């Protein structure tokens, strides 16, 4: 399915109204398309608000009584010799089908990636693109006093730019990027022959210590400090990337 077809199916996907084949097709597309994932999250959040906040009204007793009176009161007589069906088996089958459908739905949503997993995947993709396109930097400089002012007017925040050459992580420049639905700063450091992309953008949550993870053969370290999100990604060894994050966190608090 192409992008426009997925967008048309998203409302039914949110309401769990698609068949298995279409559901799997949409899920595969969401794993690879950041724009559709954001649209899905917005629609899912809106659907949840509707379910939680919508007003419910109980029918007046007089209306309920009128409806009850309008319904047939007597059951039709059973024809002589009519076969008696064992409805217990039918009810058991219906209950089993309901349980299986619920289990399938729970498994489907449990398999969807979390928000942090989706951001990590975006970051890895951005890192790979920057290497393939040979476009690591918009401003190439080892001077932090050149790189930091370059972001003025391009972002609504000022990213900290620290010179870590003395610690073995050489600043090479910076560029603008786009992650998690917003423009972000990308600073490029190099550890020997290994480039490190450091992504920075404003955070909504509290400070959080570094968390390391691996995806597609790359190492990532994420932390939050001073109202900023930091994500570092590289093919450098994980312990080196953790050391980089530790040095940077100390330097930004000096």
Residue frames relative to the residue before (quaternion, step in Angstrom):
aa qw qx qy qz dx dy dz
X 1.0000 0.0000 0.0000 0.0000 0.00 0.00 0.00
X 0.3773 -0.7152 0.5299 0.2555 3.55 -1.07 0.70
X 0.7688 -0.4046 0.2538 0.4252 3.53 -1.39 0.17
X 0.6849 0.4940 -0.2996 0.4440 3.61 0.85 -0.95
X 0.6341 0.5252 -0.3387 0.4554 3.60 1.02 -0.70
X 0.6316 0.5252 -0.3316 0.4640 3.58 1.02 -0.79
X 0.6382 0.5329 -0.3281 0.4485 3.59 0.94 -0.87
X 0.6613 0.5059 -0.3070 0.4610 3.60 1.01 -0.80
X 0.7043 0.4688 -0.2631 0.4636 3.58 1.09 -0.68
X 0.4887 0.7117 -0.4215 0.2776 3.60 1.18 -0.42
X 0.6488 0.5121 -0.3584 0.4340 3.68 0.83 -0.79
X 0.6741 0.4721 -0.2976 0.4838 3.60 0.96 -0.84
X 0.6135 0.5431 -0.3448 0.4580 3.59 1.11 -0.65
X 0.6375 0.5239 -0.3215 0.4645 3.58 0.98 -0.85
X 0.7401 0.4029 -0.2140 0.4940 3.59 0.99 -0.88
X 0.4293 -0.7324 0.4355 0.2994 3.59 1.33 0.20
X 0.4073 0.7248 -0.4544 0.3198 3.57 0.96 0.89
X 0.5596 0.6140 -0.3929 0.3943 3.62 1.25 0.00
X 0.5334 -0.5858 0.4958 0.3557 3.52 -1.29 0.35
X 0.7179 -0.4623 0.2959 0.4282 3.54 -1.30 0.26
X 0.6665 0.5167 -0.3166 0.4343 3.60 0.86 -0.94
X 0.6865 0.4669 -0.2897 0.4762 3.60 0.87 -0.93
X 0.6219 0.5458 -0.3438 0.4439 3.60 1.01 -0.78
X 0.6773 0.4827 -0.2955 0.4700 3.58 0.89 -0.90
X 0.6318 0.5300 -0.3355 0.4554 3.59 1.04 -0.75
X 0.6545 0.4965 -0.3104 0.4784 3.58 0.97 -0.85
X 0.6476 0.5295 -0.3233 0.4425 3.59 0.94 -0.89
X 0.6521 0.5030 -0.3224 0.4666 3.61 0.94 -0.85
X 0.6492 0.5128 -0.3224 0.4601 3.59 0.99 -0.81
X 0.6491 0.5287 -0.3235 0.4411 3.61 0.96 -0.83
X 0.6215 0.5539 -0.3461 0.4325 3.57 1.08 -0.68
X 0.7664 0.3698 -0.1893 0.4899 3.59 1.12 -0.63
X 0.7412 0.3961 -0.2033 0.5023 3.62 1.20 -0.41
X 0.3249 -0.7760 0.5119 0.1742 3.58 -0.37 1.24
X 0.6342 0.5453 -0.3417 0.4285 3.61 0.97 -0.80
X 0.6831 0.4711 -0.2866 0.4788 3.59 0.91 -0.90
X 0.6135 0.5406 -0.3603 0.4490 3.60 1.05 -0.67
X 0.6498 0.5007 -0.3271 0.4691 3.59 0.97 -0.80
X 0.6463 0.5094 -0.3233 0.4673 3.59 0.98 -0.82
X 0.6346 0.5209 -0.3287 0.4669 3.59 1.00 -0.79
X 0.6606 0.5105 -0.3154 0.4511 3.61 0.88 -0.90
X 0.6514 0.5067 -0.3203 0.4652 3.59 1.00 -0.81
X 0.6778 0.4818 -0.3006 0.4671 3.60 0.90 -0.89
X 0.6481 0.5160 -0.3233 0.4574 3.59 1.00 -0.79
X 0.6506 0.5088 -0.3135 0.4686 3.58 1.02 -0.82
X 0.6454 0.5120 -0.3187 0.4687 3.59 1.01 -0.82
X 0.6443 0.5188 -0.3196 0.4622 3.60 0.96 -0.85
X 0.6499 0.5145 -0.3175 0.4604 3.57 1.00 -0.81
X 0.6438 0.5163 -0.3266 0.4607 3.59 1.00 -0.81
X 0.6261 0.5401 -0.3368 0.4504 3.58 1.00 -0.83
X 0.6826 0.4894 -0.2941 0.4561 3.57 0.90 -0.94
X 0.7114 0.4656 -0.2669 0.4537 3.57 0.99 -0.81
X 0.8029 0.3546 -0.1487 0.4556 3.56 0.89 -0.96
X 0.4993 0.6680 -0.4423 0.3299 3.62 1.18 -0.27
X 0.4556 -0.6844 0.5032 0.2660 3.57 -1.03 0.84
X 0.1544 -0.7653 0.6190 0.0853 3.55 -1.08 0.80
X 0.1318 -0.7993 0.5847 0.0435 3.59 -0.89 0.92
X 0.3523 -0.7253 0.5588 0.1941 3.52 -1.00 0.92
X 0.4912 -0.6698 0.4649 0.3067 3.56 -0.87 0.93
X 0.5313 -0.6182 0.4619 0.3496 3.64 -0.98 0.77
X 0.6027 -0.5935 0.3915 0.3622 3.56 -1.08 0.71
X 0.6239 0.5437 -0.3496 0.4393 3.61 1.04 -0.71
X 0.6526 0.5002 -0.3156 0.4736 3.59 1.00 -0.81
X 0.6400 0.5225 -0.3263 0.4592 3.59 0.97 -0.83
X 0.6531 0.5140 -0.3160 0.4576 3.59 1.00 -0.83
X 0.6508 0.5172 -0.3207 0.4540 3.61 0.97 -0.84
X 0.6440 0.5104 -0.3225 0.4698 3.58 1.00 -0.82
X 0.6492 0.5268 -0.3140 0.4499 3.56 0.97 -0.89
X 0.6689 0.4984 -0.3000 0.4628 3.57 0.99 -0.84
X 0.6641 0.5216 -0.3090 0.4375 3.58 1.07 -0.66
X 0.5990 0.5703 -0.3598 0.4319 3.60 1.22 -0.35
X 0.5938 -0.5635 0.4192 0.3927 3.63 -1.09 0.57
X 0.3344 -0.7808 0.5032 0.1593 3.56 -0.84 1.04
X 0.7654 0.3362 -0.1776 0.5192 3.60 1.02 -0.76
X 0.4044 -0.6916 0.5418 0.2541 3.54 -1.00 0.83
X 0.5147 -0.6386 0.4543 0.3477 3.62 -0.94 0.72
X 0.5434 -0.6276 0.4489 0.3306 3.53 -1.04 0.82
X 0.4536 -0.6800 0.5057 0.2760 3.53 -1.06 0.80
X 0.4657 -0.6801 0.4788 0.3021 3.61 -0.72 0.97
X 0.5801 -0.5887 0.4325 0.3603 3.52 -1.13 0.73
X 0.8251 0.2210 -0.1741 0.4900 3.53 -0.97 0.84
X 0.4105 0.7113 -0.4865 0.2982 3.57 1.26 0.10
X 0.4896 -0.6811 0.4671 0.2796 3.52 -1.01 0.83
X 0.3316 -0.7243 0.5702 0.2007 3.60 -0.97 0.87
X 0.2506 -0.7658 0.5752 0.1411 3.55 -0.73 1.09
X 0.3862 -0.6893 0.5576 0.2546 3.52 -1.10 0.67
X 0.1955 -0.8321 0.5114 0.0885 3.56 -0.06 1.32
X 0.4984 0.6518 -0.4393 0.3658 3.59 1.20 -0.25
X 0.6564 0.4990 -0.3116 0.4723 3.58 1.01 -0.81
X 0.6454 0.5153 -0.3281 0.4585 3.60 0.98 -0.78
X 0.6600 0.5026 -0.3077 0.4659 3.55 0.98 -0.87
X 0.6446 0.5177 -0.3279 0.4571 3.58 0.99 -0.80
X 0.6505 0.5177 -0.3161 0.4571 3.58 1.02 -0.81
X 0.6503 0.5102 -0.3140 0.4671 3.56 1.01 -0.84
X 0.6467 0.5179 -0.3201 0.4594 3.58 1.00 -0.82
X 0.6491 0.5173 -0.3162 0.4595 3.57 0.99 -0.84
X 0.6387 0.5207 -0.3260 0.4634 3.59 1.01 -0.82
X 0.6391 0.5249 -0.3230 0.4601 3.58 1.02 -0.81
X 0.6566 0.5129 -0.3086 0.4589 3.57 0.95 -0.92
X 0.6618 0.5046 -0.3072 0.4615 3.59 0.94 -0.88
X 0.6495 0.5110 -0.3231 0.4610 3.58 0.98 -0.83
X 0.6535 0.5072 -0.3168 0.4639 3.58 0.98 -0.83
X 0.6549 0.5106 -0.3158 0.4590 3.58 0.96 -0.86
X 0.6388 0.5206 -0.3245 0.4642 3.59 1.01 -0.80
X 0.6588 0.5097 -0.3118 0.4571 3.59 0.96 -0.87
X 0.6510 0.5086 -0.3180 0.4651 3.58 0.96 -0.87
X 0.6595 0.5088 -0.3096 0.4585 3.58 0.96 -0.85
X 0.6304 0.5451 -0.3307 0.4428 3.56 1.04 -0.80
X 0.7279 0.4267 -0.2557 0.4719 3.58 0.79 -0.99
X 0.6024 0.5477 -0.3643 0.4521 3.58 1.13 -0.55
X 0.6730 0.5045 -0.2979 0.4513 3.58 1.13 -0.61
X 0.5204 0.6275 -0.4308 0.3870 3.61 1.21 -0.21
X 0.5008 -0.6668 0.4476 0.3228 3.62 -0.90 0.78
X 0.5076 -0.6314 0.4911 0.3200 3.56 -1.18 0.64
X 0.6931 -0.4647 0.3405 0.4334 3.56 -1.31 0.24
X 0.6702 0.4922 -0.3096 0.4612 3.61 0.93 -0.85
X 0.6351 0.5218 -0.3348 0.4607 3.59 1.04 -0.72
X 0.6482 0.5097 -0.3250 0.4630 3.58 1.02 -0.75
X 0.6427 0.5060 -0.3271 0.4732 3.60 0.98 -0.79
X 0.6326 0.5295 -0.3316 0.4577 3.58 0.96 -0.85
X 0.6573 0.5010 -0.3149 0.4667 3.58 0.97 -0.81
X 0.6172 0.5318 -0.3396 0.4701 3.61 1.05 -0.75
X 0.6698 0.5157 -0.2983 0.4433 3.55 0.93 -0.94
X 0.6393 0.5070 -0.3291 0.4753 3.58 0.95 -0.80
X 0.6515 0.5138 -0.3185 0.4583 3.58 0.93 -0.87
X 0.6490 0.5094 -0.3173 0.4676 3.59 0.97 -0.83
X 0.6371 0.5305 -0.3222 0.4570 3.58 0.98 -0.87
X 0.6681 0.4972 -0.2985 0.4662 3.59 0.92 -0.93
X 0.6467 0.5183 -0.3253 0.4553 3.61 0.95 -0.85
X 0.6553 0.5220 -0.3260 0.4380 3.57 0.93 -0.84
X 0.6707 0.4781 -0.3014 0.4804 3.59 1.10 -0.60
X 0.6766 0.5012 -0.3018 0.4470 3.58 0.96 -0.84
X 0.7295 0.4250 -0.2384 0.4799 3.57 0.97 -0.86
X 0.3331 -0.7520 0.4900 0.2889 3.57 1.35 -0.14
X 0.5156 0.5992 -0.4287 0.4374 3.51 0.99 0.96
X 0.0473 0.8276 -0.5538 0.0788 3.53 0.63 1.16
X 0.8320 0.1729 -0.0420 0.5254 3.59 0.92 -0.88
X 0.3020 -0.6773 0.6364 0.2125 3.49 -1.32 0.60
X 0.7487 0.1373 -0.1033 0.6403 3.54 1.22 -0.61
X 0.1455 -0.8092 0.5673 0.0477 3.58 -0.53 1.18
X 0.3497 0.7110 -0.5424 0.2793 3.57 -0.54 1.20
X 0.3582 -0.7104 0.5626 0.2249 3.54 -1.17 0.64
X 0.5865 0.5783 -0.3533 0.4437 3.57 1.34 -0.06
X 0.3933 -0.7397 0.4961 0.2281 3.59 -0.54 1.16
X 0.6487 0.5221 -0.3171 0.4539 3.62 1.13 -0.58
X 0.6241 0.4734 -0.3426 0.5186 3.57 1.30 -0.03
X 0.6878 0.5001 -0.2791 0.4459 3.55 0.95 -0.93
X 0.6753 0.5200 -0.3156 0.4171 3.60 0.79 -0.96
X 0.6978 0.4504 -0.3130 0.4608 3.69 0.74 -0.85
X 0.5468 0.6311 -0.4056 0.3719 3.61 1.13 -0.48
X 0.6647 0.5127 -0.3022 0.4516 3.62 1.10 -0.65
X 0.4807 0.6828 -0.4426 0.3269 3.62 1.22 -0.32
X 0.8176 0.2133 -0.1816 0.5030 3.58 -0.83 1.02
X 0.6650 0.4866 -0.3029 0.4787 3.57 1.25 -0.25
X 0.7632 0.1921 -0.1101 0.6070 3.56 1.27 -0.46
X 0.4478 -0.6829 0.5001 0.2881 3.58 -1.20 0.44
X 0.7014 0.3167 -0.2722 0.5776 3.56 1.22 0.56
X 0.3824 -0.7166 0.5362 0.2295 3.56 -1.24 0.38
X 0.2541 -0.7935 0.5294 0.1597 3.63 -0.33 1.16
X 0.4545 -0.6610 0.5092 0.3116 3.60 -1.01 0.70
X 0.1017 -0.7811 0.6152 0.0331 3.57 -0.90 0.96
X 0.0485 -0.8280 0.5569 -0.0445 3.57 -0.46 1.26
X 0.3557 -0.7097 0.5708 0.2098 3.56 -1.02 0.86
X 0.0133 -0.8208 0.5698 -0.0373 3.59 -0.51 1.19
X 0.2540 0.8002 -0.5130 0.1787 3.60 1.16 0.45
X 0.6400 0.5423 -0.3332 0.4304 3.60 0.99 -0.78
X 0.7025 0.4330 -0.2583 0.5023 3.58 1.18 -0.54
X 0.6364 -0.5755 0.3159 0.4049 3.60 1.27 0.16
X 0.6522 0.4435 -0.3204 0.5247 3.58 1.29 0.22
X 0.1715 -0.8429 0.5074 0.0525 3.54 -0.09 1.35
X 0.3817 -0.7010 0.5569 0.2297 3.56 -0.89 0.98
X 0.1357 -0.8128 0.5633 0.0606 3.59 -0.86 0.97
X 0.7486 -0.3366 0.2202 0.5270 3.61 1.19 -0.27
X 0.3281 -0.7305 0.5590 0.2148 3.52 -1.27 -0.42
X 0.0777 -0.7742 0.6248 0.0646 3.53 -1.35 0.15
X 0.4849 -0.6028 0.5332 0.3425 3.53 -1.35 0.14
X 0.0071 0.7760 -0.6307 -0.0035 3.55 -1.12 0.69
X 0.3268 -0.7337 0.5671 0.1827 3.56 -1.32 0.08
X 0.1442 0.7878 -0.5765 0.1622 3.56 -0.52 1.25
X 0.8480 0.1428 -0.1045 0.4996 3.54 -1.21 0.58
X 0.6893 -0.5137 0.2740 0.4311 3.57 1.05 0.79
X 0.7452 0.3372 -0.2172 0.5327 3.62 1.14 0.39
X 0.5483 -0.5939 0.4582 0.3699 3.60 -1.19 0.42
X 0.0759 -0.7967 0.5996 0.0077 3.57 -1.00 0.82
X 0.4605 -0.6348 0.5372 0.3104 3.52 -1.34 0.28
X 0.1042 -0.7636 0.6339 0.0652 3.57 -1.03 0.80
X 0.1057 -0.7752 0.6219 0.0345 3.57 -0.72 1.12
X 0.2254 -0.7909 0.5595 0.1033 3.55 -0.92 0.90
X 0.0414 -0.7619 0.6462 -0.0151 3.50 -0.87 1.13
X 0.1919 -0.7711 0.5919 0.1351 3.55 -1.23 0.31
X 0.1416 -0.7466 0.6466 0.0667 3.51 -1.01 1.00
X 0.7828 -0.1624 0.0352 0.5997 3.55 -0.14 1.34
X 0.8051 -0.2268 0.1565 0.5252 3.66 -0.51 -1.07
X 0.6046 0.5940 -0.3329 0.4132 3.58 1.28 0.03
X 0.2779 -0.7584 0.5639 0.1718 3.62 -0.59 1.09
X 0.1616 -0.7553 0.6296 0.0844 3.55 -1.16 0.74
X 0.1914 -0.7473 0.6260 0.1139 3.56 -0.85 0.99
X 0.0819 -0.7790 0.6211 0.0242 3.56 -0.79 1.06
X 0.1319 -0.8074 0.5740 0.0341 3.59 -0.46 1.24
X 0.0468 -0.8023 0.5944 -0.0279 3.56 -0.91 1.00
X 0.2165 0.7471 -0.6163 0.1228 3.57 -1.03 0.85
X 0.6728 -0.5228 0.3248 0.4106 3.63 -1.14 0.47
X 0.2621 -0.7620 0.5779 0.1291 3.55 -1.10 0.81
X 0.3727 -0.7270 0.5361 0.2126 3.54 -1.17 0.66
X 0.7103 0.4735 -0.2584 0.4522 3.59 1.14 -0.55
X 0.6915 -0.4545 0.3660 0.4257 3.53 -1.37 -0.24
X 0.6704 -0.4647 0.3800 0.4362 3.54 -1.34 0.15
X 0.0150 -0.7899 0.6126 -0.0233 3.56 -1.05 0.79
X 0.5022 -0.6778 0.4585 0.2794 3.54 -0.99 0.88
X 0.6899 -0.5047 0.3196 0.4090 3.59 -1.24 0.32
X 0.0977 -0.7587 0.6429 0.0378 3.51 -1.12 0.85
X 0.2031 -0.7947 0.5644 0.0925 3.57 -0.73 1.07
X 0.0846 0.7721 -0.6279 0.0503 3.54 -1.14 0.69
X 0.2990 -0.7454 0.5741 0.1594 3.55 -1.30 0.31
X 0.1065 0.7904 -0.5986 0.0750 3.55 -1.05 0.77
X 0.8589 0.0192 -0.0508 0.5093 3.55 -0.95 0.96
X 0.7183 -0.4549 0.2500 0.4632 3.58 1.05 0.72
X 0.6487 0.4793 -0.3208 0.4966 3.61 1.28 0.10
X 0.3533 -0.7064 0.5723 0.2205 3.53 -1.25 0.56
X 0.0930 -0.7823 0.6150 0.0349 3.54 -1.09 0.80
X 0.0600 -0.7514 0.6544 0.0600 3.56 -1.21 0.61
X 0.0784 -0.8041 0.5892 -0.0090 3.55 -0.81 1.07
X 0.1427 0.7623 -0.6269 0.0742 3.57 -1.06 0.79
X 0.2718 -0.7361 0.5989 0.1600 3.54 -1.34 0.33
X 0.1539 0.7823 -0.5865 0.1424 3.57 -0.82 0.99
X 0.8554 0.0558 -0.0644 0.5109 3.56 -1.09 0.84
X 0.6832 -0.5225 0.2723 0.4314 3.57 0.90 1.04
X 0.6280 0.4987 -0.3557 0.4800 3.60 1.13 0.61
X 0.3469 -0.6824 0.6053 0.2183 3.54 -1.20 0.72
X 0.0634 -0.7717 0.6321 0.0316 3.57 -1.02 0.82
X 0.0279 0.7630 -0.6449 0.0340 3.56 -0.94 0.98
X 0.0751 -0.7794 0.6217 0.0207 3.57 -0.73 1.09
X 0.0053 0.7999 -0.5988 0.0398 3.59 -0.91 0.90
X 0.1991 0.7665 -0.5866 0.1695 3.57 -1.01 0.86
X 0.4547 -0.6354 0.5274 0.3338 3.54 -1.32 0.10
X 0.3841 0.6958 -0.5013 0.3421 3.58 1.27 0.29
X 0.6549 -0.5195 0.3634 0.4113 3.61 -1.17 0.46
X 0.6132 -0.5981 0.3716 0.3581 3.57 -1.04 0.80
X 0.6582 0.5073 -0.3307 0.4472 3.61 0.93 -0.80
X 0.6247 0.5219 -0.3401 0.4709 3.60 1.12 -0.62
X 0.6588 0.4995 -0.3116 0.4684 3.59 1.00 -0.81
X 0.6312 0.5084 -0.3297 0.4841 3.59 1.07 -0.67
X 0.6322 0.5137 -0.3353 0.4733 3.59 1.04 -0.73
X 0.6135 0.5456 -0.3335 0.4634 3.57 1.05 -0.80
X 0.6817 0.4796 -0.2993 0.4644 3.59 0.87 -0.91
X 0.6444 0.5281 -0.3267 0.4461 3.58 1.02 -0.76
X 0.6560 0.5002 -0.3084 0.4736 3.58 0.95 -0.88
X 0.6631 0.5146 -0.3006 0.4528 3.57 0.95 -0.89
X 0.6543 0.5098 -0.3231 0.4556 3.58 0.95 -0.84
X 0.6512 0.4964 -0.3213 0.4756 3.60 0.99 -0.73
X 0.6699 0.5197 -0.3038 0.4345 3.58 0.93 -0.89
X 0.6775 0.4940 -0.3075 0.4500 3.62 0.97 -0.73
X 0.7032 0.4336 -0.2746 0.4921 3.61 1.23 -0.26
X 0.5052 0.6433 -0.4344 0.3773 3.58 1.23 0.19
